[in-house]
Amino acid sequence: MSKTEIRPAKGKLGVLIPGIGAVSTTFMAGVEAVRRGIAEPIGSLTQMGTIRLGKRTENRVPALREFVPLAGLGDLVFGGWDIFEDNCYEAARKAGVLEKDLLEKVKPLLESIVPMPAVFDNRYVKKLSGPNVKKGANWYDLAEQVMEDIRTFEKTNGVERSVMIWCASTEIFIQPSDVHGSLRAFEEGLKRKDERISPSMVYAYAAIRSGLPFANGAPNLTVDIPALVELARERSVPIAGKDLKTGQTLMKTILAPGFKARLLGVSGWFSTNILGNRDGEVLDDPESFKTKEASKLSVLDEILQPHLYPTLYRDLYHKVRINYYPPRGDNKEGWDNIDIFGWLGYPMQIKVDFLCRDSILAAPIVLDLALFLDLAARAGRRGIQEWLSFYFKSPMTAPGLYPEHDLFIQLMKLKNTLRDMKGEELIHHLGSEYYD
Ligand SMILES: NC(=O)c1ccc[n+]([C@@H]2O[C@H](COP(=O)([O-])OP(=O)(O)OC[C@H]3O[C@@H](n4cnc5c(N)ncnc54)[C@H](O)[C@@H]3O)[C@@H](O)[C@H]2O)c1
């Protein structure tokens, strides 16, 4: 038990978002709807979650937001960048996630948020091009422009502190290389506009340099490179990523731990999706899909641990497909066919057909990440925040450490971190004292 000094959540909190698309506008519209009392923040742990403290017999179960000092929804101010000039109302209308009625009610706020010009490079997102793009001599110059945007946003809105959450399109797959290996190499790369540095890394660099906690909602490398982890530690800034855990992968990390708990074998897991939003269009490009595929595939191996349970999982065939299908818009359909086997090897099948709404599942995660990262910063935490793995498909970890994907272990880790911050006893679920 170690009680941490947590600075109070005083004043306004800026939430700055590269990517004014389906996820970010659904998040902002939703927060405004909740503030106006016309909707409930369903799916958000910070708004609806509780936390048990002490023994079960103590009956101490406060709301999570009363237990730790989080920024209130009324204190959030939004801003962002996009390659298109549409304000948030227009972008939300085009994304087609929320009904017209609800959008009209939150129109004044959404209309007032106009994206700042983006840092963009067509090589990293091949399917899009837009007019609202910054010009600069090199990446370093562009990072300085983003830092200037942050300062102007904070000043204009009277914001006390801010966080940045990447909700822009998935960039193409790249491997970490020497230019990402240290802060020095990275900064030299920024100055010579090294091709291996992507726009999302430029935003992340600008955010951390400005003291803003950064979360990566997409599967691109972005902040998951030694250079930016080093910068985050040096500047005492918390970071987290990557790829919001929604839809099919959320279901996977709920089901797979159950199979493993009961030692049921899995011989095959075929996952396919149809979706028709802009995200789907970007993922139609094989190089962007490769980034997403790597993120989605890693989950099962790390949960099922075939090296420890070869009889059950050694021969698991795992396949993930995403098909761009415009008629569906944001209302994705994800099918899973799971071939499992039980006692004496007898086979069984499970079929999951999840008619989900991607951005509806993602929006509360963006809210929780903004509030928890701000809390982490006020609690003096820096670098990778593994306790926020709960929200990610590919959680960032220390080098050499495998990520924890099991949703329930992740939740326990998150809540125990909060208990630890407040000097409360960690819950170990032994419970033997009730019987002695
Ligand atoms: N919805 C989900 O459940 C979910 C889950 C996990 C990850 N994600 C990821 O979140 C991201 C956003 O998803 P979405 O459905 O809102 O997509 P979207 O296409 O609706 O929005 C993304 C926006 O980013 C903009 N953009 C692209 N490159 C940019 C840049 N360099 N700077 C600023 N803006 C840029 C695009 O113009 C677009 O408006 C995607 O990468 C997606 O893969 C979404």
The ligand as a Tripos MOL2 file, in Angstrom:
@<TRIPOS>MOLECULE
LIG
   44    48     1     0     0
SMALL
NO_CHARGES

@<TRIPOS>ATOM
      1 N1        -14.4850    2.3550  -33.9310 N.am      1 LIG1
      2 C1        -13.8180    1.4280  -33.3160 C.2       1 LIG1
      3 O1        -14.3910    0.5700  -32.6810 O.2       1 LIG1
      4 C2        -12.3410    1.4260  -33.3390 C.ar      1 LIG1
      5 C3        -11.6770    0.4570  -32.5940 C.ar      1 LIG1
      6 C4        -10.2950    0.4330  -32.5840 C.ar      1 LIG1
      7 C5         -9.5930    1.3570  -33.3230 C.ar      1 LIG1
      8 N2        -10.2410    2.2720  -34.0760 N.ar      1 LIG1
      9 C6         -9.4210    3.1830  -34.8520 C.3       1 LIG1
     10 O2         -9.7610    4.5130  -34.5560 O.3       1 LIG1
     11 C7         -9.4760    5.2970  -35.6970 C.3       1 LIG1
     12 C8        -10.6830    6.1760  -35.9860 C.3       1 LIG1
     13 O3        -11.7850    5.3800  -36.4070 O.3       1 LIG1
     14 P1        -13.0380    6.0930  -37.0740 P.3       1 LIG1
     15 O4        -14.0560    5.0450  -37.2930 O.co2     1 LIG1
     16 O5        -13.3820    7.3220  -36.3450 O.co2     1 LIG1
     17 O6        -12.4170    6.4890  -38.4990 O.3       1 LIG1
     18 P2        -12.8450    7.7070  -39.4440 P.3       1 LIG1
     19 O7        -12.2900    7.3560  -40.7830 O.co2     1 LIG1
     20 O8        -14.2870    8.0060  -39.3160 O.co2     1 LIG1
     21 O9        -12.0520    8.9460  -38.8150 O.3       1 LIG1
     22 C9        -10.6840    9.0940  -38.9300 C.3       1 LIG1
     23 C10       -10.3890   10.5280  -39.3460 C.3       1 LIG1
     24 O10        -8.9910   10.7280  -39.3040 O.3       1 LIG1
     25 C11        -8.6590   11.6420  -40.3320 C.3       1 LIG1
     26 N3         -7.2250   11.5650  -40.5410 N.ar      1 LIG1
     27 C12        -6.5080   10.6300  -41.2150 C.ar      1 LIG1
     28 N4         -5.1810   10.9140  -41.1000 N.ar      1 LIG1
     29 C13        -5.0800   12.0150  -40.3140 C.ar      1 LIG1
     30 C14        -3.9850   12.7750  -39.8370 C.ar      1 LIG1
     31 N5         -2.7370   12.4420  -40.1200 N.pl3     1 LIG1
     32 N6         -4.2380   13.8470  -39.0440 N.ar      1 LIG1
     33 C15        -5.5240   14.1920  -38.7270 C.ar      1 LIG1
     34 N7         -6.5980   13.5190  -39.1930 N.ar      1 LIG1
     35 C16        -6.3700   12.4470  -39.9640 C.ar      1 LIG1
     36 C17        -9.5290   11.2170  -41.4860 C.3       1 LIG1
     37 O11        -9.6820   12.2550  -42.4030 O.3       1 LIG1
     38 C18       -10.8300   10.8680  -40.7640 C.3       1 LIG1
     39 O12       -11.7070   11.9700  -40.7210 O.3       1 LIG1
     40 C19        -9.1000    4.3360  -36.8260 C.3       1 LIG1
     41 O13        -7.7020    4.2510  -36.9230 O.3       1 LIG1
     42 C20        -9.6450    3.0300  -36.3410 C.3       1 LIG1
     43 O14        -8.9530    1.9140  -36.8740 O.3       1 LIG1
     44 C21       -11.5890    2.3340  -34.0910 C.ar      1 LIG1
@<TRIPOS>BOND
     1     1     2 1
     2     2     3 2
     3     2     4 1
     4     4     5 ar
     5     4    44 ar
     6     5     6 ar
     7     6     7 ar
     8     7     8 ar
     9     8     9 1
    10     8    44 ar
    11     9    10 1
    12     9    42 1
    13    10    11 1
    14    11    12 1
    15    11    40 1
    16    12    13 1
    17    13    14 1
    18    14    15 2
    19    14    16 1
    20    14    17 1
    21    17    18 1
    22    18    19 2
    23    18    20 1
    24    18    21 1
    25    21    22 1
    26    22    23 1
    27    23    24 1
    28    23    38 1
    29    24    25 1
    30    25    26 1
    31    25    36 1
    32    26    27 ar
    33    26    35 ar
    34    27    28 ar
    35    28    29 ar
    36    29    30 ar
    37    29    35 ar
    38    30    31 1
    39    30    32 ar
    40    32    33 ar
    41    33    34 ar
    42    34    35 ar
    43    36    37 1
    44    36    38 1
    45    38    39 1
    46    40    41 1
    47    40    42 1
    48    42    43 1
@<TRIPOS>SUBSTRUCTURE
     1 LIG1         1 GROUP 0 **** ****
